[in-house]
Amino acid sequence: NGHGVAQDYGKAVEWYRKAAEQGHALGQTNLGRMYRNGHGVAQDYGKAVEWYRKAADQGHAGGQFNLGLKYANGDGVAQDYG
């Protein structure tokens, strides 16, 4: 549901990317989720990890959580229970 606009994953990716490339941590996390789920982009766990890491490095809890999940599951990174 686009809540007032038609749902469009491609447009969502476009706007998340603009925010993410400017260092917006939530934009980075959301762009990572789009890559994780293959919404508006080809599914790519490696790219999801890249964006989660950028957010995590800024102290964003959502980015840290999602990056931790990727390491726990070995999606896009070597599995590491550390």
N, C-alpha and C positions, 0 to 999 in steps of 0.2 A: 504494500500500500504506500503510495507516494505522498499521502496526507496533503491533498490540495493540488498535486501535480501527478501526471502519469508516472508510474514506477519505471525507471530507466537506469539500469545498472551501469551502462556505459557513461551516462552523464554523471552519475554518482562518482565513478572512478575519476572522471575528468576533474571534478571539483575537489575530491579528496586529494588527488595528486597535486593540484595547485597549492592547497594548504600544506600538504606534507613536504613539498619541495621548499617551502618557506620556513620549515622547522616546526610546524604546528604538530605537537605530539599526538593529539587526538586524531588529526588528519592522517598521521603516519600509521597509527594503530588501525584506523578504519580501512585504510588502503591495504594494509596487511591482511585484514579480514577478507577483503574482496579477492585478494590473491589466494588466500586459504580456501575459500569457497568456490572460486572460479566464477564469480559474479562480475560480468562486464569485462573480464580479462580471462585469459587461459589460466587454469588452475596451476599454481606454481608455489610449492611450499618454500623453496629457496628464497623467492622474492618476498614472500610473507615474512620469513625470518628477518630479512634485511630491514624491512620497514618496522617490524616489532622491535628490533634492536635499536634503531634510531630513536624510537619513542622511549624505550627502556633506559637508554643512556641519558635521557633528559629527566629521568625519575618518574615517568608516567606509569602508574600502577597497572593500567590495562595492558600497556606494551610489555611490562615485566611479566605479568601473569601469562599472556599469550606466548611470550618467548619461552617461559618455563614449560608450558604445555608442549611446545615443539620439541624441546630437549627431552622431556619425559617420554614422548611418543616416538622420537626419532624421525620426525617429519621435517625434511629440509635441512637437517643437521644430524650428526651422529648421536645416537641415543646416549644420554649421560645422566645417570641417577645421582652423580656426584657426591 
